[in-house]
């Protein structure tokens, strides 16, 4: 070559020589970068949705920021006092108070309001108003801003105010339609309210209003303004009276200063949720604390008065959300760490397989004087060409898929993947070729022996795994945030993989001897080939397979435990697939049972009658729940629901004694001998024949089941239970509505859906679902990469054997049997390790908050329990074995289509 001539560019030549390898590597990097970038954004997104929903769905009484100040003192002139409560003065304070809110708190102007109210309700003197126990109703008067924008006038008009002073005793007001209907008011009605020194205050009702958004802060920050409520006195027995609200014109506020209703100025600031993010939780709590008793309150007093106070229940709402998030986050961290670990192992495996495939090429370059820096730089450029654009595409796709959250964590995740992908092959090659070597030593499984460094490294991983499992079992996942604890499932899988790698050659050696004595050569050749696989080629795929299968099994078991807990909680709430009760305690309509029985999907229907009994004739109170049922249908429903099933014969009757099924507490008190109890219909003698902890009619609590035919009295059934997993909910509700009014329907499916309605729960479940899918996908990818790494060698071997007379059928069997040992070991080991991992970590993994919205575990006996799921264990393992066999058969078929000379060309490095 002339001195100034240059050879072909390294990167372009390598990529053109093996384009499919570069494309496959790029796809692997793209998928991994997408997962690394989308995971933090997905977590931030569901935490943000959870915070916004927690604040938005909490009662406005709890979330509104209410700044209150007393009216001007009596020492000031009446005109000055009146001017201080006029809308203009209050509006100026409202504008300044909103600007003083510390971030990230922001006001929602549409639902915020200000005005003057009576801190003490005023007694109405009108005899025409309803009086439940003879007590007159009481009214809270509110001169509140913004009524025109929050209500529709159904009757009359909005109240107005002329020249109102402290001495004014006649004002205009408006009430909501609920208040008008309950207290029999209309436009033109008048209210005479006591509490004024020189005669009652007359409020003339000028309009009846329909709130446009009755559940929002304007109307619900003080619920009596929207809907009247029954209040009770403190006496014994308590007496009831009505509490209601009347909306005055904002300009009528001065009239409230002349009475004894303890008037007060107020500014209600509704928090805006549209710009809140999950990372704002701590700042929100700090901001609320500052406003209630800190620098924020001092600033508020500077504009509202030196004695102003700010109160809110927002810190309880945010605190409950934060508590749930802190309980769920460590459980999610286990899945996130598992996905990350499996991705790292597969990327490292891909680099190791590429280095092993090109080992002879790199050894030749070193022998001919190639420097480590030069070789490493060229390999770095070669891997960076597909890896960096693929990582950028993965990052862009993650940003498009999830638009919540800051971009920095996603950029860091995708960048880490790109760095690992680019550095894997150069580092592996540089380490393996530190010194030039004249010839290649055997490194197959049958010959390789673990060195001292590998032993020390494996013992270190074993100690870390033992420590992580012990820490998880002892401390659990609550509030830990410990990487070692989150890595427990991965470390267990890695330890198992290292152990299996050490044991892998033994069964191959044991099986090779008997196989060699068989007449055919296929079995012996397949075992010999499997045993002579390069150690690096066999170890890395096995490590990736075991880690991925372990995470898939663990994630699937978590999802199964969550689903089981919700199913059980929904069943305990409803008692059956459908429960129909009378709201007033009257018997069910006679036509209801046939109508429900005719609904599509209903398999069984049983009617239930509830009575209360005293356990002794002398008992004044009847606290024992007696349930009268039809033995045959009820026993069938209990069996279908799995709630305290029993033979129908246990509820027989004879000799004036009713056989009964009781809860454990009732059985302990009544005993097994015949016992006389006093029901609503008269005395009955019962004998307990079976004890069950729960029953469909009373899923939780004490009960005594008897045959309804043996109960005295004429009361009919008040509850109907229906069993049928696929019942038509719409048709059922239509049938219930057609049977009559006063009936409530509880569906097990709806209760089940409500338990998973929280964004935190939905988001955490998606993360675990991704963990299962990613684990299974990476396991498949590891298997395919390992098999494709040895594809040229297998094709060449098959070509040589075909020249010696090997048939096509024998060639397929040979490649299939060669791939099976590793696949079977990975599948069997993955199932065993997954089962052991779930068993080891189950005591330390708390799934209650993830499974149940209220997250105490009290909704389900024993809470949500992590247990091994058969499908999560068996399905990925079975797919692994089937895929290994399919790839081997495909390789044999493809090799058979080409001539042997194609595979036997010397020096072909492709």
C-alpha positions in Angstrom: 0.0 0.0 0.0 1.4 3.4 -0.8 2.7 5.5 2.2 -0.1 8.1 1.9 -2.9 5.7 1.2 -5.5 5.0 3.9 -7.5 1.8 4.5 -11.2 1.5 4.7 -12.8 3.3 7.7 -13.2 0.9 10.6 -16.7 1.8 11.7 -18.2 1.8 8.3 -16.6 -1.5 7.4 -17.7 -3.2 10.5 -21.3 -1.9 10.3 -21.5 -3.0 6.6 -20.1 -6.4 7.4 -22.6 -7.1 10.2 -25.6 -4.8 9.7 -28.1 -7.1 11.4 -26.0 -7.2 14.6 -25.9 -3.4 14.6 -29.6 -3.2 14.1 -30.3 -5.7 16.9 -28.0 -3.9 19.2 -29.6 -0.6 18.4 -33.1 -2.0 19.1 -31.9 -3.4 22.5 -30.5 0.0 23.4 -33.6 1.8 22.2 -35.9 -0.3 24.3 -33.7 -0.2 27.4 -33.2 3.6 27.1 -37.0 4.0 26.7 -37.6 2.0 29.9 -34.9 3.9 31.8 -36.3 7.3 30.7 -40.0 6.5 31.0 -39.8 4.9 34.5 -39.0 8.1 36.5 -41.5 10.0 34.4 -44.2 7.4 35.0 -43.6 7.5 38.7 -43.7 11.3 38.8 -46.9 11.2 36.6 -48.9 8.9 38.9 -47.7 10.7 42.0 -48.8 14.0 40.5 -52.2 12.5 39.6 -52.5 11.1 43.1 -51.7 14.4 44.7 -54.1 16.4 42.5 -56.9 13.9 43.0 -56.4 13.8 46.7 -56.8 17.5 47.0 -59.5 17.8 44.4 -61.7 15.0 45.8 -61.3 15.8 49.4 -64.2 17.8 50.9 -63.8 21.6 50.5 -64.2 21.9 54.2 -60.8 20.2 54.5 -58.9 21.8 51.7 -60.1 25.5 51.6 -57.7 28.0 53.3 -60.0 30.1 55.5 -58.6 33.4 56.7 -60.8 34.9 59.4 -60.7 38.2 61.2 -63.1 39.8 63.8 -65.1 42.9 62.8 -64.0 46.3 63.7 -64.2 47.1 67.4 -67.1 49.1 69.0 -64.6 51.9 69.8 -64.7 52.9 66.1 -67.5 55.0 64.6 -70.3 53.1 63.1 -69.6 54.4 59.6 -66.0 53.2 59.8 -67.1 49.8 61.0 -69.6 49.6 58.2 -67.0 50.7 55.6 -64.6 48.0 56.9 -67.0 45.1 55.9 -68.1 46.5 52.5 -67.2 44.4 49.4 -64.6 46.9 48.2 -62.5 46.6 51.4 -62.8 42.8 51.6 -61.8 42.5 47.9 -58.7 44.5 48.4 -57.6 42.2 51.3 -58.5 39.2 49.1 -56.3 40.3 46.3 -53.3 40.9 48.6 -53.8 37.6 50.5 -53.7 35.6 47.3 -50.4 37.1 46.3 -48.9 36.2 49.7 -49.6 32.5 49.4 -46.2 30.7 49.6 -45.4 28.4 46.7 -46.4 25.9 45.5 -49.8 26.9 46.9 -51.9 28.8 44.4 -55.5 30.1 44.6 -58.3 29.0 42.4 -60.1 32.3 41.7 -63.2 30.6 40.4 -64.0 28.8 43.6 -62.6 31.3 46.1 -64.9 33.7 47.9 -64.9 36.3 50.7 -67.5 38.1 52.8 -69.0 38.4 56.3 -70.8 35.7 58.1 -72.4 35.1 61.5 -70.1 32.9 63.5 -73.1 31.8 65.6 -76.3 30.8 63.9 -79.5 32.8 64.6 -82.7 31.3 65.8 -85.7 31.7 63.6 -89.0 32.9 65.2 -91.4 31.9 62.4 -93.8 29.3 63.5 -94.4 28.1 60.0 -90.9 26.6 59.7 -90.4 22.8 60.3 -89.6 21.8 63.9 -88.6 18.1 64.2 -88.6 18.0 68.0 -90.3 21.3 68.6 -87.1 23.3 68.3 -87.0 26.2 65.9 -84.5 26.1 63.0 -81.3 28.2 63.1 -79.8 30.1 60.2 -76.3 31.2 59.4 -76.2 34.4 57.4 -73.5 34.9 54.8 -72.9 38.1 52.8 -70.7 36.3 50.3 -69.2 37.5 47.0 -69.8 35.9 43.6 -73.3 34.5 43.9 -74.2 35.4 40.4 -71.4 33.4 38.9 -72.0 30.3 40.9 -75.8 29.8 40.8 -78.8 29.8 38.5 -81.9 31.6 39.7 -84.8 29.2 39.7 -87.3 31.5 41.3 -87.3 35.2 41.9 -84.0 37.1 41.7 -80.7 37.6 43.5 -80.7 39.7 46.6 -79.6 43.3 46.5 -78.5 45.9 49.1 -79.2 49.6 49.2 -78.0 51.9 51.9 -77.3 49.4 54.7 -75.9 50.4 58.1 -75.3 48.8 61.4 -78.9 49.7 62.5 -80.6 48.2 59.4 -83.1 45.4 60.4 -84.4 44.4 57.1 -82.3 42.8 54.3 -82.8 40.6 51.3 -81.6 37.0 51.0 -81.6 33.9 48.8 -81.6 30.2 49.6 -80.8 27.1 47.6 -83.4 24.8 46.2 -82.6 22.2 48.8 -83.0 24.7 51.6 -86.3 26.0 50.1 -87.7 22.5 49.7 -86.6 21.3 53.2 -87.7 24.4 55.2 -90.7 25.2 53.0 -89.5 28.5 51.7 -90.0 30.3 48.4 -89.5 33.7 46.8 -91.4 36.2 48.9 -91.0 34.3 52.2 -89.7 36.2 55.2 -87.5 35.1 58.1 -87.5 36.7 61.5 -84.2 36.0 63.2 -83.5 36.7 66.9 -80.3 38.0 68.3 -80.6 41.7 67.8 -81.2 44.2 70.6 -84.0 46.2 69.2 -86.1 43.6 67.5 -85.5 40.7 65.1 -83.7 40.9 61.8 -86.1 40.4 58.9 -84.7 38.6 55.9 -86.9 38.7 52.8 -86.3 35.8 50.5 -86.0 37.2 47.0 -84.8 34.1 45.1 -84.3 30.4 45.1 -80.9 29.4 43.6 -79.7 26.2 42.0 -75.9 25.8 42.6 -74.0 25.2 39.4 -71.3 23.2 41.0 -72.7 22.2 44.4 -69.7 20.0 45.4 -67.1 22.7 44.9 -65.6 25.1 47.4 -68.0 28.0 46.9 -71.0 26.0 48.1 -69.4 23.2 50.1 -66.8 25.1 52.2 -69.8 25.7 54.5 -72.2 22.9 53.7 -75.3 24.4 55.4 -75.2 27.1 52.7 -76.0 24.5 50.1 -78.0 21.9 52.0 -79.7 22.2 55.4 -78.7 19.6 58.0 -80.2 18.2 61.2 -78.3 19.2 64.3 -78.7 17.9 67.8 -78.7 19.4 71.3 -76.3 18.2 74.0 -79.1 17.0 76.2 -80.2 13.4 77.0 -82.0 12.3 74.9 -80.8 14.6 72.2 -83.3 16.7 70.3 -83.1 17.6 66.6 -83.4 20.9 64.9 -82.6 22.3 61.4 -79.4 24.3 60.6 -79.5 26.2 57.3 -77.8 29.0 55.5 -79.1 32.2 53.8 -77.1 34.1 51.2 -77.2 37.9 51.6 -76.1 40.5 49.1 -72.4 41.4 49.8 -73.4 45.0 50.5 -75.7 43.9 53.4 -72.8 42.9 55.5 -73.0 46.0 57.8 -76.4 44.8 59.1 -74.8 41.8 60.7 -72.6 44.0 62.9 -75.6 45.1 65.0 -76.6 41.7 66.3 -75.3 39.0 68.6 -74.4 36.5 65.9 -70.7 37.0 66.4 -70.0 38.3 62.9 -66.6 37.7 61.3 -64.9 38.6 58.1 -63.6 35.7 56.1 -61.6 35.0 52.9 -61.9 31.5 51.6 -59.1 30.6 49.2 -59.6 27.4 47.3 -56.3 25.7 46.3 -55.7 25.2 42.6 -54.5 21.7 41.7 -53.7 22.1 38.0 -50.0 22.9 38.5 -49.3 20.7 41.5 -46.7 17.9 41.0 -45.8 14.9 43.1 -42.5 16.5 44.1 -44.4 19.4 45.7 -45.7 17.4 48.6 -43.0 18.5 51.2 -43.2 22.1 50.0 -47.0 22.0 50.4 -46.8 20.8 53.9 -44.3 23.4 54.8 -46.4 26.2 53.2 -49.5 25.2 55.1 -47.6 25.0 58.4 -46.2 28.5 57.7 -49.7 29.9 57.0 -51.2 28.4 60.1 -48.5 29.3 62.6 -45.4 30.8 61.0 -44.0 33.5 58.8 -46.9 33.1 56.3 -49.5 33.9 59.0 -47.5 37.0 60.0 -47.7 38.3 56.4 -51.4 37.5 56.3 -52.0 39.5 59.4 -50.3 42.4 57.8 -53.1 42.7 55.3 -56.1 41.2 57.2 -55.5 42.5 60.7 -53.3 41.7 63.7 -55.8 39.1 65.1 -56.5 37.3 61.9 -56.2 33.5 61.9 -55.9 31.0 59.1 -57.2 27.5 59.4 -57.4 24.6 57.0 -57.4 20.8 56.9 -55.2 20.7 53.8 -52.3 19.3 55.8 -54.3 16.3 56.8 -55.2 15.6 53.2 -51.7 16.0 51.9 -50.3 14.0 54.9 -52.6 11.1 54.2 -51.5 11.1 50.5 -47.9 11.3 51.6 -48.3 8.4 54.0 -49.8 6.3 51.2 -47.1 7.3 48.8 -44.4 6.5 51.3 -45.9 3.1 51.9 -46.2 2.3 48.1 -42.9 3.8 47.0 -40.6 1.2 48.5 -42.6 -1.6 47.0 -42.4 0.0 43.6 -38.7 0.5 44.1 -38.3 -3.2 44.2 -39.8 -3.5 40.8 -37.9 -0.5 39.4 -34.6 -1.8 40.7 -35.4 -5.3 39.3 -36.1 -3.8 35.8 -32.9 -1.8 36.0 -30.8 -4.8 37.1 -32.1 -7.1 34.4 -31.5 -4.4 31.8 -27.9 -3.9 32.9 -27.3 -7.7 33.0 -28.6 -8.1 29.4 -26.6 -5.1 28.1 -23.5 -6.5 29.7 -24.3 -9.9 28.3 -24.7 -8.5 24.8 -21.3 -6.8 25.2 -19.8 -10.0 26.5 -21.2 -12.1 23.7 -20.0 -9.6 21.1 -16.5 -9.7 22.6 -16.5 -13.5 22.7 -17.6 -13.6 19.1 -14.8 -11.4 18.0 -12.2 -12.8 20.4 -9.9 -14.3 17.6 -10.1 -11.0 15.6 -9.1 -8.9 18.6 -6.4 -11.4 19.6 -4.9 -11.1 16.1 -5.0 -7.3 16.2 -3.1 -7.4 19.5 -0.6 -9.9 18.2 0.1 -7.6 15.2 0.8 -4.6 17.4 -2.6 -3.0 18.0 -2.7 -0.9 21.1 -5.3 -1.2 23.7 -6.2 2.5 23.3 -6.6 2.1 19.5 -8.6 -1.0 19.7 -10.8 0.3 22.5 -11.4 3.6 20.7 -12.4 1.9 17.5 -14.8 -0.4 19.3 -16.2 2.6 21.2 -16.9 4.4 18.0 -18.3 1.2 16.5 -20.8 0.8 19.3 -21.6 4.5 19.7 -22.8 4.8 16.1 -26.0 2.6 16.7 -26.2 3.1 20.5 -26.3 6.9 20.8 -29.0 7.5 18.2 -31.0 4.6 19.6 -30.7 6.0 23.1 -31.8 9.4 21.9 -34.8 7.9 20.1 -35.7 6.0 23.3 -35.5 9.3 25.3 -37.7 11.1 22.8 -40.2 8.3 22.8 -40.4 8.4 26.6 -40.9 12.2 26.6 -43.7 11.8 24.1 -45.4 8.9 25.9 -45.4 10.5 29.4 -45.6 14.3 29.3 -45.5 14.7 33.1 -42.4 15.3 35.2 -39.0 17.1 34.7 -36.9 15.9 31.9 -33.6 15.6 33.8 -34.2 12.1 35.4 -35.2 10.8 32.0 -32.1 12.3 30.3 -29.9 10.8 33.0 -31.5 7.4 32.7 -31.2 7.3 28.9 -27.6 8.7 29.1 -26.6 6.0 31.6 -28.0 3.3 29.2 -26.1 4.9 26.2 -22.9 5.0 28.3 -23.2 1.4 29.4 -24.0 0.3 25.9 -21.1 2.1 24.4 -18.5 1.1 27.0 -19.5 -2.5 27.4 -17.7 -4.0 24.4 -14.6 -1.8 24.6 -14.1 -2.5 28.3 -14.7 -6.2 27.9 -12.3 -6.4 25.0 -9.6 -4.3 26.7 -9.8 -6.4 29.9 -9.6 -9.7 28.0 -6.7 -8.6 25.8 -4.5 -6.8 28.2 -1.6 -8.9 27.1 -1.1 -10.3 23.6 -1.5 -14.1 23.5 0.0 -16.6 21.0 -2.9 -19.1 21.2 -6.3 -19.3 22.7 -6.7 -21.5 25.8 -9.7 -23.7 26.4 -12.4 -21.8 28.3 -15.4 -24.2 27.8 -17.6 -25.3 30.7 -16.0 -28.7 30.9 -12.5 -27.3 31.3 -12.9 -23.9 33.0 -12.4 -23.7 36.7 -13.4 -20.7 38.7 -10.5 -18.6 39.9 -9.9 -17.0 43.3 -11.2 -13.6 42.2 -14.4 -15.1 40.9 -14.9 -17.0 44.1 -14.4 -13.8 46.2 -16.8 -11.9 44.0 -19.5 -14.6 44.3 -19.1 -14.8 48.0 -19.5 -11.0 48.2 -22.7 -11.2 46.2 -23.9 -14.0 48.5 -23.2 -11.9 51.6 -25.1 -8.9 50.1 -28.0 -11.1 49.1 -28.2 -12.6 52.6 -28.1 -9.1 54.1 -30.7 -7.7 51.8 -33.1 -10.6 52.5 -32.5 -10.3 56.3 -33.1 -6.6 56.2 -36.2 -6.9 54.1 -37.7 -9.6 56.4 -36.8 -7.6 59.5 -37.6 -4.0 58.5 -40.0 -4.5 55.7 -40.3 -2.0 52.9 -42.0 0.8 54.9 -40.1 4.0 54.6 -36.8 2.3 53.9 -35.7 3.6 50.5 -32.7 1.3 50.9 -31.0 0.2 47.7 -29.9 -3.0 49.4 -33.5 -3.9 50.4 -34.9 -3.0 47.0 -32.3 -5.2 45.4 -33.2 -8.3 47.4 -35.1 -10.2 44.5 -32.4 -9.4 42.0 -29.6 -10.5 44.4 -31.4 -13.7 45.1 -31.7 -14.4 41.4 -28.0 -13.6 40.8 -26.8 -15.9 43.6 -29.0 -18.7 42.2 -27.6 -18.1 38.7 -24.0 -18.2 40.0 -24.8 -21.4 41.9 -26.4 -23.0 38.8 -23.4 -22.0 36.6 -21.1 -23.8 39.0 -23.4 -26.9 39.0 -24.2 -26.8 35.2 -21.2 -28.9 34.0 -21.9 -31.7 36.4 -25.2 -33.1 34.9 -23.7 -32.7 31.5 -20.7 -34.9 32.4 -22.9 -37.4 34.1 -25.2 -37.6 31.1 -22.5 -37.7 28.5 -21.2 -41.2 29.6 -24.5 -43.1 29.2 -25.3 -41.1 26.0 -22.0 -42.2 24.5 -23.0 -45.9 24.8 -26.2 -45.4 22.8 -26.3 -46.4 19.2 -27.1 -43.0 17.8 -24.6 -40.1 17.9 -27.1 -37.2 18.2 -27.5 -37.4 22.0 -23.8 -37.7 22.7 -22.9 -34.9 20.3 -25.5 -32.6 21.7 -24.3 -33.1 25.3 -20.7 -32.8 24.2 -21.4 -29.6 22.4 -23.4 -28.1 25.3 -20.5 -29.0 27.7 -17.9 -27.4 25.4 -19.7 -24.1 25.1 -17.4 -21.2 26.0 -17.8 -20.3 29.7 -18.5 -16.6 29.0 -21.1 -17.5 26.4 -22.9 -19.9 28.8 -22.6 -17.9 32.0 -23.9 -14.5 30.8 -27.1 -15.8 29.2 -27.8 -18.0 32.2 -27.3 -15.1 34.6 -29.6 -12.9 32.5 -32.2 -15.6 32.2 -32.3 -16.4 35.9 -32.4 -12.7 36.9 -35.2 -11.9 34.4 -37.3 -14.9 35.3 -36.9 -14.2 39.0 -38.2 -10.6 38.5 -41.0 -11.8 36.3 -42.1 -14.3 38.9 -41.8 -11.8 41.7 -43.7 -9.1 39.9 -46.4 -11.5 38.8 -46.8 -12.7 42.4 -47.1 -9.1 43.6 -49.9 -8.5 41.1 -51.6 -11.7 42.1 -51.4 -10.9 45.8 -52.9 -7.4 45.2 -55.7 -8.9 43.0 -56.5 -11.5 45.6 -56.7 -9.0 48.4 -59.1 -6.8 46.4 -61.3 -9.7 45.4 -61.5 -10.7 49.1 -62.2 -7.2 50.3 -64.9 -6.7 47.6 -66.5 -10.0 48.6 -66.5 -9.1 52.3 -68.1 -5.8 51.4 -71.0 -7.2 49.3 -71.2 -10.8 50.6 -72.1 -12.1 47.2 -71.9 -11.0 43.5 -74.9 -8.8 44.1 -76.7 -7.7 47.2 -80.1 -6.0 47.3 -81.4 -4.4 50.5 -84.4 -2.4 51.5 -83.4 1.1 52.6 -86.2 1.4 55.2 -86.2 -2.2 56.6 -89.5 -3.2 55.0 -89.8 -6.6 53.4 -88.7 -7.1 49.8 -91.3 -7.0 47.0 -92.6 -10.5 46.1 -91.7 -10.0 42.4 -88.1 -9.0 43.1 -86.6 -12.6 43.4 -88.1 -13.9 40.1 -87.0 -10.7 38.3 -83.4 -11.0 39.6 -83.3 -14.7 38.8 -84.1 -13.9 35.2 -81.2 -11.6 34.8 -78.5 -12.9 32.5 -75.5 -14.3 34.3 -77.3 -14.9 37.7 -76.8 -18.5 38.8 -78.5 -18.5 42.2 -80.7 -16.2 44.3 -81.5 -16.5 48.0 -83.6 -14.3 50.2 -82.5 -13.4 53.7 -84.4 -12.2 56.7 -82.8 -10.3 59.6 -84.0 -10.3 63.2 -82.4 -9.4 66.5 -82.6 -11.5 69.6 -81.7 -11.5 73.2 -79.5 -14.4 74.4 -81.4 -14.6 77.7 -85.1 -13.9 78.4 -84.0 -11.2 80.9 -81.9 -9.2 78.3 -83.4 -5.8 77.8 -81.5 -5.2 74.6 -81.5 -7.6 71.6 -78.0 -7.5 70.1 -77.7 -10.9 68.6 -78.1 -10.9 64.8 -80.4 -13.8 63.7 -80.5 -14.5 60.0 -83.3 -16.5 58.6 -82.5 -18.2 55.3 -83.8 -20.8 52.9 -81.2 -23.7 53.6 -80.9 -25.0 50.1 -80.4 -21.8 48.1 -78.4 -20.1 50.8 -75.9 -23.0 51.2 -75.4 -23.0 47.4 -74.7 -19.2 47.4 -72.2 -19.7 50.3 -70.5 -22.5 48.4 -70.2 -20.4 45.3 -68.9 -17.4 47.1 -66.4 -19.4 49.3 -67.7 -17.7 52.4 -68.4 -20.2 55.2 -69.9 -22.9 53.0 -71.9 -25.7 54.8 -74.2 -28.6 54.0 -77.9 -27.5 53.7 -78.7 -30.2 56.3 -77.0 -28.2 59.0 -80.1 -25.9 59.1 -82.7 -28.6 59.8 -85.4 -28.5 62.4 -87.0 -31.1 64.6 -88.6 -31.4 68.0 -89.2 -27.7 68.3 -85.5 -27.0 68.0 -83.9 -25.1 65.1 -80.5 -26.2 64.0 -78.2 -23.2 63.5 -74.8 -22.1 62.1 -73.1 -19.6 64.2 -70.0 -17.4 64.2 -67.3 -18.5 66.7 -68.1 -15.8 69.3 -71.8 -16.7 69.3 -71.0 -20.4 69.5 -68.7 -19.8 72.4 -71.4 -17.9 74.3 -74.4 -20.1 73.5 -72.7 -23.5 73.5 -73.7 -26.6 71.6 -76.7 -27.6 73.7 -80.2 -26.3 72.8 -80.6 -22.7 73.9 -83.7 -20.6 74.1 -83.4 -17.1 72.7 -86.0 -14.3 72.4 -86.4 -12.9 68.8 -88.6 -10.0 67.6 -91.3 -12.6 66.8 -91.1 -14.5 70.1 -88.9 -17.1 71.9 -87.1 -19.7 69.8 -85.0 -22.7 70.8 -81.8 -23.1 68.7 -79.0 -25.7 68.6 -75.6 -24.8 67.0 -74.6 -27.6 64.6 -71.7 -25.8 62.7 -69.4 -22.9 63.3 -68.2 -20.6 60.4 -66.2 -17.4 60.7 -68.1 -15.7 58.0 -71.3 -16.0 55.9 -72.6 -14.1 52.8 -75.4 -12.4 54.7 -73.0 -11.1 57.4 -69.5 -11.1 55.9 -68.1 -9.5 59.1 -69.5 -9.6 62.6 -71.5 -12.0 64.7 -74.4 -14.0 63.4 -76.7 -16.9 64.0 -78.1 -18.6 60.8 -81.4 -20.5 61.1 -84.1 -21.8 58.7 -86.4 -18.8 58.1 -89.4 -21.2 58.1 -88.8 -21.8 61.8 -88.9 -18.2 62.9 -92.0 -16.8 64.4 -93.6 -13.6 63.2 -94.8 -12.4 59.8 -91.7 -10.4 58.8 -90.5 -11.1 55.3 -87.0 -11.1 53.8 -85.2 -7.7 53.6 -82.1 -8.8 51.7 -81.6 -10.7 48.5 -78.2 -12.3 47.6 -77.4 -13.3 44.0 -74.4 -15.4 42.8 -73.1 -15.2 39.3 -69.7 -14.0 38.2 -70.9 -12.7 34.8 -74.2 -11.1 35.8 -75.4 -8.2 33.8 -75.2 -5.2 36.1 -77.4 -2.9 34.0 -80.1 -5.5 33.6 -80.0 -6.2 37.3 -80.4 -2.6 38.2 -83.3 -2.3 35.8 -85.0 -5.3 37.3 -84.6 -3.8 40.8 -86.0 -0.5 39.7 -88.9 -2.3 38.1 -89.7 -4.1 41.3 -90.3 -1.0 43.4 -88.7 2.0 45.1 -86.6 2.0 48.3 -84.1 -0.7 47.2 -80.3 -0.4 47.1 -78.0 -2.5 45.0 -74.4 -3.4 45.9 -72.3 -5.1 43.3 -69.2 -7.0 44.0 -67.6 -5.9 40.7 -68.2 -2.2 41.5 -66.8 -2.6 45.0 -63.7 -4.3 43.4 -63.2 -1.5 40.9 -63.5 1.1 43.6 -60.6 -0.5 45.5 -58.2 0.2 42.6 -59.4 3.7 41.8 -56.5 5.6 43.3 -53.9 7.0 40.8 -51.1 5.8 43.1 -52.4 2.3 43.0 -53.0 2.3 39.3 -49.5 3.7 38.6 -47.8 1.2 40.9 -49.6 -1.7 39.3 -48.5 -0.5 35.9 -44.9 -0.4 37.1 -45.2 -4.0 38.3 -46.9 -5.0 35.0 -44.0 -3.5 33.1 -41.6 -5.3 35.4 -43.3 -8.6 34.5 -43.3 -7.9 30.8 -39.8 -6.5 30.8 -38.5 -9.4 32.8 -40.1 -11.9 30.4 -38.9 -9.9 27.4 -35.4 -9.7 28.6 -35.4 -13.4 29.4 -36.4 -14.1 25.8 -33.9 -11.7 24.5 -31.1 -13.2 26.5 -32.0 -16.6 25.2 -32.1 -15.5 21.6 -28.8 -13.6 21.8 -27.1 -16.6 23.4 -28.4 -18.9 20.7 -27.6 -16.5 17.9 -24.1 -16.0 19.2 -23.3 -19.7 18.5 -25.3 -19.8 15.3 -22.3 -19.7 12.9 -20.5 -22.4 14.8 -23.6 -24.5 14.9 -24.1 -24.0 11.1 -20.5 -24.9 10.4 -20.8 -28.0 12.6 -24.0 -29.1 10.9 -22.4 -28.6 7.5 -19.4 -30.8 8.4 -21.7 -33.5 9.8 -23.9 -33.3 6.7 -20.8 -34.1 4.5 -20.4 -37.2 6.8 -23.9 -38.4 6.1 -26.0 -36.7 8.8 -29.6 -36.4 7.7 -31.7 -33.2 7.9 -33.9 -34.7 10.7 -30.9 -35.7 12.7 -29.5 -32.2 12.3 -32.6 -30.6 13.7 -32.6 -33.0 16.6 -28.9 -32.2 17.3 -29.4 -28.5 17.4 -32.6 -28.8 19.5 -31.0 -31.1 22.0 -27.9 -28.9 22.2 -30.0 -25.8 23.1 -32.2 -27.7 25.6 -29.8 -28.1 28.6 -29.3 -24.4 29.1 -33.0 -23.6 28.5 -34.2 -26.4 30.8 -31.7 -25.3 33.5 -32.8 -21.7 33.2 -36.5 -22.6 33.2 -36.4 -25.0 36.1 -34.0 -22.7 38.0 -36.1 -19.7 37.3 -39.2 -21.4 38.6 -37.4 -22.7 41.7 -35.7 -19.3 42.4 -38.9 -17.4 41.8 -40.8 -19.6 44.3 -38.0 -19.3 46.8 -37.7 -15.6 46.4 -41.4 -15.0 47.0 -41.2 -17.3 50.1 -38.2 -15.5 51.5 -39.4 -12.0 50.9 -43.1 -12.4 51.6 -42.9 -11.5 55.4 -41.2 -8.2 54.6 -43.3 -7.0 51.6 -46.3 -5.0 52.7 -48.9 -4.9 49.9 -51.8 -3.5 51.9 -51.4 0.1 50.7 -50.9 -1.1 47.1 -53.9 -3.4 47.2 -56.5 -1.3 49.2 -57.1 2.4 49.0 -57.5 3.0 52.7 -54.4 0.8 53.3 -54.7 -0.5 56.7 -55.1 -4.2 56.0 -58.2 -4.2 58.2 -60.4 -4.6 55.2 -59.1 -8.1 54.5 -58.3 -10.6 57.2 -54.6 -11.0 57.3 -54.1 -8.1 54.8 -52.7 -8.5 51.3 -50.3 -11.4 51.3 -47.5 -11.9 48.8 -47.6 -15.5 47.6 -46.2 -17.4 44.6 -48.3 -17.3 41.5 -48.3 -20.5 39.4 -48.8 -18.7 36.1 -46.1 -16.1 36.9 -43.7 -19.0 37.6 -44.6 -21.4 34.9 -45.5 -19.3 31.9 -42.2 -17.4 31.4 -40.3 -20.7 32.0 -42.4 -22.6 29.5 -42.0 -19.8 26.9 -38.2 -20.0 27.4 -38.0 -23.7 26.7 -40.4 -23.5 23.7 -38.5 -20.5 22.3 -35.2 -22.2 22.6 -36.5 -25.3 20.8 -38.1 -23.1 18.1 -34.9 -21.1 17.5 -32.8 -24.2 17.3 -35.2 -25.8 14.7 -35.2 -22.5 12.8 -31.4 -22.5 12.7 -31.3 -26.1 11.5 -33.9 -25.3 8.8 -32.0 -22.2 7.6 -28.7 -24.0 7.6 -30.2 -26.8 5.6 -31.3 -24.4 2.9 -27.7 -23.4 2.2 -24.9 -25.4 0.7 -22.2 -26.8 3.1 -19.5 -24.8 1.2 -21.1 -21.6 2.4 -20.5 -22.5 6.1 -17.1 -24.1 5.6 -15.3 -21.1 4.0 -12.1 -20.5 5.9 -11.5 -17.1 7.6 -15.1 -15.9 7.3 -15.5 -13.7 10.4 -19.1 -12.9 9.7 
